Amino acid sequence: MIHRIRVLHKEIYALGQALPKRDKLGVHAVVENLCIEILAHAVKAAFQSRQIKLGTLEFLRVKIEVLKHLVRTEQELGVLKEKTYLHLAGQLVEISKMTNGWIAYTQKGA
């Protein structure tokens, strides 16, 4: 999962290179920072014991949902093309499913 988030961040970062300054420093900067925050929380969860991991994963799930909505907002504002949006949204859905699976696995063991 961490690898998938890294790949997503690289793509989001690369998209920012081609955006106008207003978009790059506006909503896209928030999207990129949130993606980095998601990566940090996924790494944190990987190192936590099972007893305290669940809270971090629940927080991670919320952050991923916020990122989904912000990427959708970028598309609605015309910052992202439809094809790019669909690609990023697909990656976010996959990351979300992985997070939910990790939560279910953690809850089973608790």
All heavy atoms as an XYZ file, in Angstrom:
880
protein
N       0.815     -1.188      0.000
C       0.000      0.000      0.000
C       0.866      1.262      0.000
O       0.545      2.232     -0.697
C      -0.922     -0.003      1.218
C      -1.812      1.209      1.252
S      -3.061      1.092      2.497
C      -2.487      2.307      3.627
N       1.926      1.249      0.767
C       2.814      2.410      0.822
C       3.378      2.696     -0.565
O       3.452      3.853     -0.988
C       3.918      2.199      1.876
C       3.297      2.178      3.277
C       4.986      3.273      1.775
C       4.222      1.742      4.381
N       3.715      1.653     -1.273
C       4.243      1.824     -2.630
C       3.205      2.495     -3.532
O       3.530      3.390     -4.310
C       4.670      0.466     -3.214
C       5.070      0.546     -4.650
N       6.240      1.135     -5.053
C       4.437      0.146     -5.773
C       6.320      1.083     -6.376
N       5.232      0.480     -6.837
N       1.953      2.080     -3.420
C       0.885      2.663     -4.249
C       0.703      4.151     -3.942
O       0.454      4.947     -4.845
C      -0.440      1.942     -4.008
C      -0.396      0.482     -4.291
C      -0.881      0.212     -5.656
N      -0.991     -1.233     -5.784
C      -0.890     -1.854     -6.916
N      -0.723     -1.181     -8.021
N      -0.973     -3.157     -6.971
N       0.820      4.506     -2.673
C       0.693      5.912     -2.293
C       1.874      6.704     -2.854
O       1.696      7.830     -3.344
C       0.595      6.066     -0.759
C      -0.660      5.366     -0.234
C       0.577      7.548     -0.364
C      -0.719      5.234      1.272
N       3.068      6.142     -2.811
C       4.241      6.810     -3.384
C       4.075      7.043     -4.880
O       4.390      8.114     -5.392
C       5.511      5.995     -3.130
C       6.107      6.185     -1.765
C       7.455      5.501     -1.540
N       7.974      4.634     -2.580
C       8.814      5.034     -3.550
N       9.211      6.273     -3.631
N       9.249      4.168     -4.440
N       3.578      6.034     -5.579
C       3.344      6.161     -7.019
C       2.319      7.264     -7.282
O       2.501      8.097     -8.177
C       2.890      4.812     -7.628
C       2.371      4.982     -9.044
C       4.028      3.801     -7.581
N       1.256      7.280     -6.498
C       0.231      8.316     -6.633
C       0.847      9.695     -6.410
O       0.603     10.630     -7.178
C      -0.914      8.078     -5.641
C      -1.996      9.159     -5.610
C      -2.773      9.193     -6.921
C      -2.926      8.932     -4.429
N       1.661      9.822     -5.375
C       2.279     11.124     -5.099
C       3.183     11.567     -6.246
O       3.178     12.740     -6.627
C       3.063     11.103     -3.786
C       3.778     12.398     -3.556
N       5.118     12.541     -3.776
C       3.306     13.613     -3.200
C       5.458     13.800     -3.546
N       4.380     14.475     -3.188
N       3.946     10.660     -6.792
C       4.818     11.015     -7.917
C       3.995     11.539     -9.088
O       4.377     12.520     -9.738
C       5.662      9.817     -8.364
C       6.794      9.498     -7.417
C       7.820      8.535     -7.975
C       7.260      7.264     -8.509
N       8.278      6.256     -8.836
N       2.870     10.909     -9.360
C       2.014     11.356    -10.462
C       1.385     12.716    -10.167
O       1.322     13.577    -11.043
C       0.943     10.313    -10.762
C       1.528      9.062    -11.380
C       0.485      8.031    -11.744
O      -0.701      8.394    -11.871
O       0.871      6.862    -11.914
N       0.943     12.914     -8.937
C       0.367     14.201     -8.552
C       1.429     15.295     -8.632
O       1.172     16.398     -9.133
C      -0.260     14.120     -7.142
C      -1.551     13.290     -7.195
C      -0.526     15.509     -6.569
C      -2.160     12.984     -5.856
N       2.625     14.993     -8.181
C       3.722     15.955     -8.250
C       4.035     16.320     -9.699
O       4.179     17.498    -10.040
C       4.964     15.390     -7.564
C       6.154     16.318     -7.635
C       6.279     17.372     -6.741
C       7.142     16.150     -8.601
C       7.359     18.237     -6.804
C       8.221     17.014     -8.674
C       8.325     18.054     -7.764
O       9.395     18.905     -7.850
N       4.116     15.316    -10.557
C       4.417     15.549    -11.973
C       3.321     16.383    -12.639
O       3.621     17.233    -13.485
C       4.596     14.219    -12.701
N       2.076     16.163    -12.254
C       0.978     16.966    -12.808
C       1.137     18.442    -12.451
O       0.835     19.319    -13.248
C      -0.367     16.472    -12.275
C      -0.915     15.185    -12.873
C      -2.117     14.719    -12.068
C      -1.281     15.389    -14.315
N       1.619     18.697    -11.263
C       1.799     20.069    -10.805
C       2.792     20.849    -11.641
O       2.690     22.076    -11.764
N       3.746     20.162    -12.232
C       4.760     20.825    -13.045
C       4.154     21.528    -14.253
O       4.673     22.533    -14.714
C       5.807     19.806    -13.519
C       6.553     19.089    -12.399
C       7.439     20.019    -11.595
O       8.101     20.878    -12.141
N       7.436     19.840    -10.289
N       3.054     20.994    -14.764
C       2.450     21.527    -15.983
C       1.294     22.499    -15.709
O       0.739     23.064    -16.644
C       1.953     20.375    -16.847
N       0.946     22.689    -14.456
C      -0.202     23.542    -14.128
C       0.198     25.013    -14.064
O       1.337     25.342    -13.723
C      -0.795     23.130    -12.777
C      -1.431     21.751    -12.696
C      -1.904     21.482    -11.273
C      -2.580     21.622    -13.670
N      -0.756     25.892    -14.349
C      -0.502     27.320    -14.144
C      -0.230     27.592    -12.659
O      -0.686     26.853    -11.784
C      -1.805     27.990    -14.572
C      -2.564     26.973    -15.334
C      -2.076     25.629    -14.891
N       0.496     28.661    -12.399
C       0.914     28.987    -11.035
C      -0.272     29.054    -10.064
O      -0.188     28.553     -8.948
C       1.676     30.310    -11.042
C       2.362     30.630     -9.750
C       3.210     31.886     -9.909
C       4.020     32.147     -8.665
N       4.870     33.324     -8.824
N      -1.365     29.661    -10.494
C      -2.538     29.808     -9.618
C      -3.063     28.444     -9.165
O      -3.359     28.239     -7.987
C      -3.632     30.568    -10.355
C      -4.883     30.775     -9.523
C      -5.871     31.660    -10.286
N      -6.984     32.003     -9.450
C      -8.154     31.341     -9.449
N      -8.327     30.322    -10.246
N      -9.126     31.713     -8.665
N      -3.188     27.512    -10.097
C      -3.692     26.183     -9.756
C      -2.656     25.387     -8.972
O      -2.988     24.675     -8.024
C      -4.071     25.422    -11.027
C      -5.247     26.057    -11.744
O      -6.094     26.676    -11.060
O      -5.321     25.951    -12.975
N      -1.406     25.506     -9.374
C      -0.325     24.762     -8.724
C      -0.188     25.155     -7.254
O       0.037     24.304     -6.395
C       0.991     25.017     -9.459
C       2.173     24.275     -8.894
C       3.413     24.570     -9.709
C       4.600     23.832     -9.161
N       5.789     24.058     -9.974
N      -0.331     26.445     -6.962
C      -0.183     26.927     -5.593
C      -1.501     26.957     -4.832
O      -1.520     27.255     -3.641
C       0.458     28.318     -5.596
C       1.855     28.397     -6.206
C       2.353     29.833     -6.223
C       2.825     27.478     -5.487
N      -2.583     26.642     -5.508
C      -3.901     26.638     -4.880
C      -4.305     25.236     -4.454
O      -3.654     24.596     -3.634
N      -5.374     24.755     -5.054
C      -5.946     23.467     -4.661
C      -4.966     22.312     -4.905
O      -4.924     21.359     -4.133
C      -7.308     23.220     -5.364
C      -7.144     22.997     -6.850
C      -8.045     22.059     -4.723
N      -4.138     22.418     -5.938
C      -3.211     21.316     -6.217
C      -2.154     21.184     -5.120
O      -1.742     20.074     -4.794
C      -2.552     21.484     -7.589
C      -1.856     20.250     -8.040
N      -2.542     19.157     -8.533
C      -0.551     19.897     -8.043
C      -1.685     18.199     -8.829
N      -0.475     18.627     -8.540
N      -1.740     22.293     -4.546
C      -0.774     22.242     -3.441
C      -1.381     21.524     -2.237
O      -0.706     20.738     -1.567
C      -0.332     23.646     -3.060
N      -2.666     21.771     -1.993
C      -3.358     21.086     -0.895
C      -3.428     19.591     -1.183
O      -3.193     18.761     -0.294
C      -4.773     21.674     -0.677
C      -5.544     20.891      0.367
C      -4.677     23.144     -0.304
N      -3.742     19.231     -2.419
C      -3.809     17.817     -2.815
C      -2.452     17.141     -2.614
O      -2.365     16.060     -2.044
C      -4.284     17.683     -4.288
C      -4.055     16.286     -4.821
C      -5.750     18.065     -4.401
N      -1.397     17.796     -3.066
C      -0.067     17.208     -2.934
C       0.334     17.047     -1.466
O       0.846     15.999     -1.067
C       0.962     18.057     -3.673
C       2.324     17.386     -3.716
C       3.357     18.171     -4.488
O       2.985     19.079     -5.268
O       4.538     17.874     -4.305
N       0.077     18.067     -0.658
C       0.419     17.981      0.766
C      -0.388     16.896      1.474
O       0.142     16.182      2.334
C       0.210     19.333      1.452
C       1.250     20.343      1.045
O       2.374     19.988      0.669
N       0.900     21.607      1.104
N      -1.642     16.759      1.117
C      -2.479     15.724      1.722
C      -1.981     14.342      1.330
O      -1.985     13.419      2.150
C      -3.942     15.910      1.315
C      -4.966     15.013      1.990
C      -4.877     15.106      3.501
C      -6.366     15.393      1.519
N      -1.525     14.190      0.112
C      -0.977     12.908     -0.331
C       0.272     12.548      0.484
O       0.455     11.397      0.891
C      -0.660     12.969     -1.824
S      -0.303     11.364     -2.535
N       1.111     13.529      0.756
C       2.301     13.301      1.583
C       1.888     12.927      3.001
O       2.471     12.027      3.618
C       3.210     14.553      1.572
C       3.816     14.737      0.180
C       4.312     14.436      2.626
C       4.511     16.061     -0.021
N       0.866     13.589      3.516
C       0.365     13.282      4.859
C      -0.177     11.847      4.917
O       0.059     11.119      5.895
C      -0.728     14.282      5.237
C      -1.186     14.170      6.663
C      -2.236     15.204      7.026
O      -2.376     16.219      6.307
O      -2.930     14.992      8.036
N      -0.866     11.427      3.877
C      -1.384     10.059      3.806
C      -0.233      9.066      3.796
O      -0.269      8.043      4.490
C      -2.299      9.896      2.570
C      -3.622     10.625      2.820
C      -2.541      8.434      2.230
C      -4.487     10.767      1.590
N       0.793      9.357      3.038
C       1.976      8.492      3.008
C       2.591      8.385      4.402
O       2.927      7.286      4.862
C       2.998      9.017      2.000
C       4.318      8.261      1.906
C       4.092      6.821      1.450
C       5.262      8.976      0.953
N       2.714      9.509      5.091
C       3.300      9.512      6.432
C       2.485      8.660      7.402
O       3.040      7.898      8.196
C       3.421     10.944      6.945
N       1.164      8.759      7.337
C       0.314      7.976      8.241
C       0.340      6.484      7.894
O       0.242      5.644      8.786
C      -1.109      8.514      8.242
C      -1.241      9.780      9.031
N      -1.173      9.830     10.401
C      -1.387     11.069      8.626
C      -1.295     11.069     10.803
N      -1.420     11.844      9.740
N       0.473      6.153      6.625
C       0.577      4.741      6.247
C       1.884      4.151      6.776
O       1.897      3.023      7.295
C       0.503      4.598      4.728
N       2.961      4.908      6.670
C       4.248      4.436      7.209
C       4.151      4.305      8.725
O       4.616      3.320      9.311
C       5.402      5.384      6.793
C       6.677      5.064      7.543
C       5.626      5.313      5.294
N       3.531      5.281      9.363
C       3.351      5.236     10.822
C       2.578      3.987     11.235
O       2.976      3.277     12.163
C       2.602      6.497     11.277
C       2.333      6.564     12.758
C       1.586      7.855     13.087
C       1.216      7.919     14.556
N       0.468      9.159     14.863
N       1.494      3.694     10.524
C       0.685      2.509     10.846
C       1.480      1.226     10.659
O       1.314      0.272     11.424
C      -0.578      2.480      9.981
N       2.344      1.204      9.660
C       3.140      0.006      9.403
C       4.062     -0.316     10.574
O       4.364     -1.487     10.823
C       3.951      0.184      8.123
N       4.482      0.710     11.298
C       5.415      0.500     12.406
C       4.732      0.364     13.762
O       5.392      0.026     14.747
C       6.437      1.643     12.467
C       7.470      1.562     11.390
C       7.472      2.482     10.357
C       8.429      0.564     11.395
C       8.417      2.415      9.350
C       9.381      0.486     10.395
C       9.379      1.416      9.369
N       3.452      0.615     13.820
C       2.744      0.556     15.100
C       2.355     -0.874     15.455
O       2.167     -1.722     14.580
C       1.486      1.418     15.057
C       1.781      2.888     15.064
C       0.523      3.727     14.987
O      -0.438      3.356     14.322
N       0.530      4.877     15.643
N       2.194     -1.095     16.747
C       1.710     -2.400     17.197
C       0.227     -2.512     16.853
O      -0.461     -1.505     16.660
C       1.918     -2.560     18.705
O       1.104     -1.640     19.404
N      -0.246     -3.721     16.790
C      -1.629     -3.979     16.395
C      -2.630     -3.276     17.317
O      -3.690     -2.835     16.870
C      -1.878     -5.483     16.392
C      -3.264     -5.855     15.920
C      -3.424     -7.317     15.794
N      -3.119     -7.661     14.404
C      -3.229     -8.867     13.904
N      -3.582     -9.859     14.663
N      -2.953     -9.094     12.655
N      -2.286     -3.145     18.586
C      -3.206     -2.555     19.554
C      -3.488     -1.078     19.274
O      -4.588     -0.602     19.540
C      -2.664     -2.685     20.988
C      -2.551     -4.107     21.489
C      -1.302     -4.831     20.983
O      -0.380     -4.220     20.464
N      -1.285     -6.147     21.145
N      -2.527     -0.335     18.735
C      -2.728      1.102     18.506
C      -2.844      1.462     17.024
O      -3.113      2.605     16.691
C      -1.615      1.937     19.182
C      -0.243      1.545     18.656
C      -1.683      1.820     20.674
C       0.870      2.426     19.173
N      -2.669      0.487     16.168
C      -2.700      0.715     14.724
C      -4.083      1.136     14.218
O      -4.187      1.932     13.284
C      -2.269     -0.572     14.018
C      -2.098     -0.478     12.539
C      -1.681     -1.812     11.955
C      -0.400     -2.270     12.552
N       0.639     -2.630     11.632
N      -5.123      0.643     14.825
C      -6.484      0.865     14.326
C      -6.847      2.353     14.264
O      -7.424      2.813     13.276
C      -7.499      0.101     15.178
C      -8.926      0.057     14.651
C      -8.967     -0.559     13.257
C      -9.806     -0.716     15.597
N      -6.492      3.101     15.289
C      -6.789      4.538     15.295
C      -6.109      5.269     14.144
O      -6.712      6.120     13.487
N      -4.866      4.925     13.879
C      -4.128      5.536     12.776
C      -4.762      5.170     11.441
O      -4.879      6.011     10.545
C      -2.650      5.097     12.810
O      -2.085      5.460     14.073
C      -1.856      5.740     11.695
N      -5.187      3.923     11.303
C      -5.805      3.485     10.051
C      -7.158      4.162      9.816
O      -7.487      4.502      8.685
C      -5.956      1.962     10.042
C      -4.652      1.177      9.962
C      -4.919     -0.320     10.115
C      -3.925      1.457      8.660
N      -7.923      4.359     10.883
C      -9.207      5.067     10.750
C      -8.966      6.508     10.319
O      -9.679      7.034      9.451
C      -9.986      5.032     12.073
C     -10.464      3.655     12.478
C     -11.610      3.137     11.636
O     -12.210      3.912     10.859
O     -11.922      1.945     11.749
N      -7.952      7.149     10.890
C      -7.584      8.507     10.512
C      -7.140      8.537      9.053
O      -7.505      9.435      8.298
C      -6.466      9.003     11.439
C      -6.076     10.425     11.217
C      -6.865     11.455     11.684
C      -4.906     10.729     10.546
C      -6.494     12.779     11.483
C      -4.525     12.049     10.337
C      -5.327     13.074     10.810
N      -6.365      7.537      8.661
C      -5.876      7.414      7.288
C      -7.045      7.285      6.312
O      -7.054      7.910      5.255
C      -4.936      6.208      7.178
C      -4.311      5.903      5.838
C      -3.424      7.055      5.379
C      -3.481      4.627      5.936
N      -8.033      6.504      6.676
C      -9.203      6.308      5.817
C      -9.925      7.633      5.560
O     -10.333      7.930      4.433
C     -10.169      5.298      6.447
C     -11.380      5.068      5.594
C     -12.271      3.933      5.981
N     -12.408      3.646      7.389
C     -13.063      2.599      7.855
N     -13.628      1.745      7.034
N     -13.173      2.386      9.138
N     -10.059      8.455      6.591
C     -10.713      9.755      6.439
C      -9.892     10.655      5.513
O     -10.443     11.316      4.623
C     -10.916     10.429      7.820
C     -11.383     11.871      7.662
C     -11.897      9.635      8.661
N      -8.584     10.672      5.696
C      -7.708     11.504      4.859
C      -7.783     11.079      3.395
O      -7.773     11.920      2.498
C      -6.267     11.445      5.347
C      -6.043     12.097      6.685
C      -6.208     13.586      6.578
C      -5.883     14.272      7.879
N      -5.987     15.725      7.782
N      -7.865      9.796      3.139
C      -7.983      9.296      1.767
C      -9.294      9.766      1.148
O      -9.333     10.179     -0.018
C      -7.849      7.766      1.717
C      -6.417      7.347      2.084
C      -8.232      7.210      0.350
C      -6.248      5.863      2.368
N     -10.375      9.731      1.915
C     -11.669     10.206      1.410
C     -11.629     11.697      1.100
O     -12.174     12.147      0.087
C     -12.792      9.898      2.409
C     -13.141      8.430      2.499
C     -13.568      7.838      1.170
O     -14.392      8.458      0.452
O     -13.081      6.757      0.820
N     -10.964     12.464      1.952
C     -10.824     13.900      1.694
C     -10.035     14.113      0.401
O     -10.404     14.949     -0.431
C     -10.136     14.609      2.887
C      -9.777     16.052      2.532
C     -11.030     14.566      4.115
N      -8.970     13.339      0.218
C      -8.169     13.460     -0.998
C      -8.993     13.126     -2.236
O      -8.894     13.807     -3.260
C      -6.928     12.570     -0.917
C      -5.952     12.658     -2.097
C      -5.466     14.092     -2.307
C      -4.776     11.718     -1.876
N      -9.835     12.102     -2.153
C     -10.718     11.757     -3.271
C     -11.585     12.953     -3.660
O     -11.737     13.267     -4.842
C     -11.636     10.585     -2.892
C     -11.009      9.230     -2.892
C     -12.100      8.228     -2.536
C     -11.594      6.853     -2.287
N     -12.688      5.948     -1.897
N     -12.148     13.614     -2.658
C     -13.023     14.748     -2.924
C     -12.253     15.939     -3.500
O     -12.760     16.636     -4.380
C     -13.777     15.158     -1.657
C     -14.858     14.205     -1.280
N     -16.108     14.222     -1.859
C     -14.875     13.173     -0.400
C     -16.851     13.255     -1.345
N     -16.119     12.600     -0.456
N     -11.048     16.161     -3.016
C     -10.251     17.273     -3.543
C      -9.823     17.029     -4.987
O      -9.813     17.958     -5.798
C      -9.032     17.524     -2.654
C      -9.324     18.212     -1.319
C      -8.057     18.292     -0.477
C      -9.916     19.590     -1.537
N      -9.484     15.792     -5.303
C      -9.126     15.466     -6.684
C     -10.347     15.664     -7.578
O     -10.237     16.198     -8.692
C      -8.552     14.034     -6.792
C      -8.423     13.589     -8.231
C      -7.190     13.966     -6.104
N     -11.507     15.288     -7.095
C     -12.743     15.502     -7.846
C     -12.994     17.003     -8.046
O     -13.397     17.446     -9.127
C     -13.929     14.854     -7.110
C     -15.272     15.108     -7.739
C     -15.430     14.410     -9.031
N     -16.726     14.724     -9.621
C     -17.115     14.309    -10.787
N     -16.334     13.541    -11.502
N     -18.286     14.630    -11.247
N     -12.730     17.783     -7.016
C     -12.878     19.238     -7.117
C     -11.935     19.808     -8.170
O     -12.326     20.680     -8.954
C     -12.622     19.900     -5.749
O     -13.573     19.398     -4.810
C     -12.739     21.411     -5.825
N     -10.705     19.299     -8.201
C      -9.759     19.742     -9.228
C     -10.309     19.476    -10.626
O     -10.186     20.314    -11.520
C      -8.408     19.032     -9.077
C      -7.494     19.625     -8.059
C      -6.097     19.056     -8.158
O      -5.947     17.814     -8.094
O      -5.156     19.849     -8.317
N     -10.909     18.325    -10.800
C     -11.475     17.986    -12.109
C     -12.642     18.895    -12.426
O     -12.769     19.400    -13.539
C     -11.898     16.507    -12.126
C     -12.316     15.988    -13.477
C     -13.786     16.216    -13.784
O     -14.620     16.193    -12.894
N     -14.091     16.446    -15.042
N     -13.504     19.155    -11.462
C     -14.670     20.007    -11.681
C     -14.274     21.450    -11.995
O     -14.971     22.143    -12.730
C     -15.588     19.969    -10.455
C     -16.296     18.638    -10.280
C     -17.037     18.519     -8.966
O     -16.878     19.402     -8.092
O     -17.764     17.528     -8.798
N     -13.157     21.899    -11.442
C     -12.667     23.256    -11.691
C     -11.896     23.365    -13.006
O     -11.490     24.444    -13.400
C     -11.769     23.717    -10.545
C     -12.453     23.954     -9.202
C     -11.417     24.218     -8.112
C     -13.439     25.101     -9.306
N     -11.664     22.232    -13.652
C     -10.939     22.237    -14.907
C      -9.430     22.199    -14.748
O      -8.701     22.383    -15.726
N      -8.970     21.969    -13.534
C      -7.525     21.868    -13.290
C      -7.001     20.556    -13.871
O      -5.916     20.516    -14.450
C      -7.220     21.972    -11.779
C      -5.737     21.775    -11.501
C      -7.703     23.315    -11.230
N      -7.780     19.496    -13.718
C      -7.414     18.180    -14.243
C      -8.331     17.807    -15.396
O      -9.533     18.099    -15.360
C      -7.548     17.100    -13.165
C      -6.662     17.185    -11.938
C      -6.983     16.038    -10.993
C      -5.198     17.177    -12.312
N      -7.779     17.136    -16.368
C      -8.585     16.597    -17.465
C      -9.323     15.358    -16.962
O      -8.907     14.714    -16.004
C      -7.695     16.237    -18.647
C      -7.032     17.437    -19.269
C      -6.142     17.036    -20.408
C      -5.470     18.282    -20.972
N      -4.440     17.971    -21.936
N     -10.412     15.034    -17.645
C     -11.245     13.888    -17.244
C     -10.437     12.593    -17.180
O     -10.553     11.826    -16.228
C     -12.414     13.742    -18.225
C     -13.384     12.632    -17.876
C     -14.325     12.992    -16.736
O     -14.497     14.173    -16.428
O     -14.893     12.066    -16.145
N      -9.614     12.353    -18.193
C      -8.820     11.125    -18.250
C      -7.847     11.037    -17.065
O      -7.709      9.979    -16.437
C      -8.053     11.067    -19.572
C      -7.272      9.803    -19.782
C      -6.590      9.797    -21.139
C      -5.768      8.534    -21.317
N      -5.071      8.526    -22.607
N      -7.217     12.148    -16.742
C      -6.290     12.191    -15.612
C      -7.033     11.962    -14.307
O      -6.580     11.217    -13.437
C      -5.559     13.554    -15.576
O      -4.913     13.758    -16.825
C      -4.550     13.614    -14.459
N      -8.190     12.607    -14.183
C      -9.000     12.422    -12.985
C      -9.386     10.959    -12.792
O      -9.272     10.415    -11.697
C     -10.266     13.289    -13.045
C     -11.307     12.835    -12.059
C     -11.130     13.029    -10.692
C     -12.447     12.156    -12.479
C     -12.067     12.575     -9.780
C     -13.388     11.712    -11.579
C     -13.200     11.919    -10.230
O     -14.113     11.463     -9.329
N      -9.849     10.318    -13.854
C     -10.273      8.916    -13.753
C      -9.110      8.017    -13.345
O      -9.279      7.085    -12.560
C     -10.880      8.447    -15.075
C     -12.223      9.084    -15.432
C     -12.655      8.671    -16.842
C     -13.287      8.728    -14.408
N      -7.927      8.314    -13.857
C      -6.737      7.531    -13.499
C      -6.406      7.701    -12.010
O      -6.199      6.715    -11.295
C      -5.549      7.963    -14.366
C      -4.273      7.295    -14.015
N      -4.043      5.953    -14.255
C      -3.160      7.769    -13.418
C      -2.842      5.641    -13.824
N      -2.278      6.718    -13.310
N      -6.376      8.947    -11.541
C      -6.068      9.205    -10.131
C      -7.161      8.651     -9.217
O      -6.863      8.078     -8.169
C      -5.900     10.709     -9.892
C      -4.713     11.392    -10.560
C      -4.727     12.878    -10.265
C      -3.400     10.764    -10.131
N      -8.413      8.813     -9.622
C      -9.530      8.298     -8.816
C      -9.450      6.781     -8.695
O      -9.719      6.224     -7.619
C     -10.857      8.720     -9.423
N      -9.068      6.110     -9.770
C      -8.904      4.654     -9.717
C      -7.824      4.240     -8.729
O      -7.992      3.275     -7.977
N      -6.730      4.983     -8.734
C      -5.658      4.688     -7.780
C      -6.123      4.923     -6.341
O      -5.807      4.139     -5.447
C      -4.437      5.562     -8.070
C      -3.686      5.146     -9.311
C      -2.490      6.053     -9.549
O      -2.646      7.260     -9.697
N      -1.318      5.466     -9.555
N      -6.870      5.988     -6.137
C      -7.364      6.283     -4.791
C      -8.366      5.236     -4.308
O      -8.367      4.882     -3.135
C      -7.989      7.686     -4.760
C      -6.977      8.820     -4.712
C      -7.640     10.146     -5.042
C      -6.303      8.873     -3.359
N      -9.188      4.739     -5.202
C     -10.131      3.680     -4.832
C      -9.359      2.428     -4.407
O      -9.687      1.791     -3.407
C     -11.101      3.370     -5.992
C     -11.846      2.073     -5.756
C     -12.079      4.520     -6.179
N      -8.318      2.105     -5.155
C      -7.499      0.942     -4.810
C      -6.815      1.126     -3.453
O      -6.816      0.213     -2.628
C      -6.449      0.720     -5.900
C      -5.637     -0.533     -5.707
C      -4.639     -0.750     -6.834
O      -4.732     -0.097     -7.882
O      -3.744     -1.596     -6.637
N      -6.276      2.306     -3.206
C      -5.628      2.586     -1.922
C      -6.656      2.530     -0.792
O      -6.379      1.999      0.291
C      -4.916      3.960     -1.974
C      -3.706      3.883     -2.906
C      -4.506      4.426     -0.585
C      -3.104      5.231     -3.275
N      -7.847      3.033     -1.040
C      -8.919      2.992     -0.050
C      -9.303      1.555      0.291
O      -9.488      1.210      1.459
C     -10.124      3.760     -0.581
O     -11.154      3.799      0.362
N      -9.419      0.715     -0.735
C      -9.745     -0.693     -0.498
C      -8.651     -1.380      0.304
O      -8.936     -2.191      1.200
C      -9.941     -1.425     -1.824
C     -11.236     -1.101     -2.516
C     -11.360     -1.845     -3.835
C     -12.621     -1.491     -4.555
N     -12.729     -2.184     -5.864
N      -7.401     -1.075      0.010
C      -6.283     -1.659      0.754
C      -6.341     -1.224      2.223
O      -6.110     -2.037      3.130
C      -4.950     -1.243      0.148
C      -4.696     -1.819     -1.217
S      -3.247     -1.047     -1.937
C      -2.328     -2.487     -2.404
N      -6.661      0.042      2.441
C      -6.764      0.551      3.811
C      -7.895     -0.136      4.560
O      -7.736     -0.548      5.708
C      -6.985      2.074      3.803
O      -5.922      2.693      3.075
C      -7.025      2.635      5.213
N      -9.043     -0.280      3.901
C     -10.175     -0.969      4.539
C      -9.838     -2.425      4.850
O     -10.247     -2.956      5.888
C     -11.413     -0.867      3.658
C     -11.979      0.534      3.630
O     -11.834      1.288      4.579
N     -12.602      0.903      2.523
N      -9.101     -3.068      3.962
C      -8.668     -4.440      4.224
C      -7.719     -4.511      5.403
O      -7.790     -5.440      6.222
N      -6.836     -3.542      5.509
C      -5.886     -3.485      6.617
C      -6.638     -3.269      7.934
O      -6.322     -3.878      8.952
C      -4.893     -2.367      6.361
C      -3.601     -2.425      7.113
C      -3.201     -3.380      8.008
C      -2.517     -1.494      7.050
N      -1.955     -3.087      8.483
C      -1.514     -1.935      7.907
C      -2.324     -0.323      6.324
C      -0.318     -1.240      8.078
C      -1.136      0.354      6.496
C      -0.142     -0.098      7.368
N      -7.673     -2.417      7.892
C      -8.492     -2.190      9.083
C      -9.204     -3.477      9.492
O      -9.211     -3.856     10.666
C      -9.505     -1.051      8.837
C      -8.763      0.290      8.770
C     -10.595     -1.023      9.905
C      -9.613      1.450      8.286
N      -9.800     -4.171      8.520
C     -10.509     -5.427      8.823
C      -9.556     -6.462      9.408
O      -9.888     -7.153     10.376
C     -11.172     -5.965      7.557
N      -8.360     -6.561      8.841
C      -7.357     -7.505      9.336
C      -6.952     -7.151     10.772
O      -6.810     -8.032     11.619
C      -6.137     -7.501      8.423
C      -5.004     -8.362      8.913
C      -5.065     -9.745      8.773
C      -3.897     -7.785      9.516
C      -4.023    -10.531      9.236
C      -2.855     -8.576      9.982
C      -2.930     -9.946      9.833
O      -1.908    -10.742     10.302
N      -6.774     -5.878     11.036
C      -6.376     -5.430     12.371
C      -7.477     -5.690     13.389
O      -7.209     -6.094     14.513
C      -6.020     -3.926     12.341
O      -4.980     -3.717     11.386
C      -5.541     -3.439     13.682
N      -8.736     -5.497     12.983
C      -9.847     -5.730     13.888
C     -10.023     -7.206     14.207
O     -10.410     -7.569     15.307
C     -11.140     -5.167     13.303
C     -11.198     -3.665     13.338
C     -12.419     -3.100     12.631
O     -12.962     -3.722     11.729
N     -12.845     -1.923     13.034
N      -9.730     -8.072     13.245
C      -9.832     -9.524     13.481
C      -8.871     -9.971     14.569
O      -9.205    -10.781     15.403
C      -9.504    -10.303     12.219
C     -10.648    -10.565     11.333
C     -10.214    -11.528     10.239
C     -11.095    -11.381      9.024
N     -10.625    -12.201      7.916
N      -7.680     -9.414     14.511
C      -6.647     -9.823     15.451
C      -6.808     -9.221     16.824
O      -6.196     -9.657     17.778
N      -7.630     -8.196     16.935
C      -7.772     -7.506     18.228
C      -8.641     -8.267     19.186
O      -9.308     -9.181     18.939
C      -8.359     -6.117     17.996
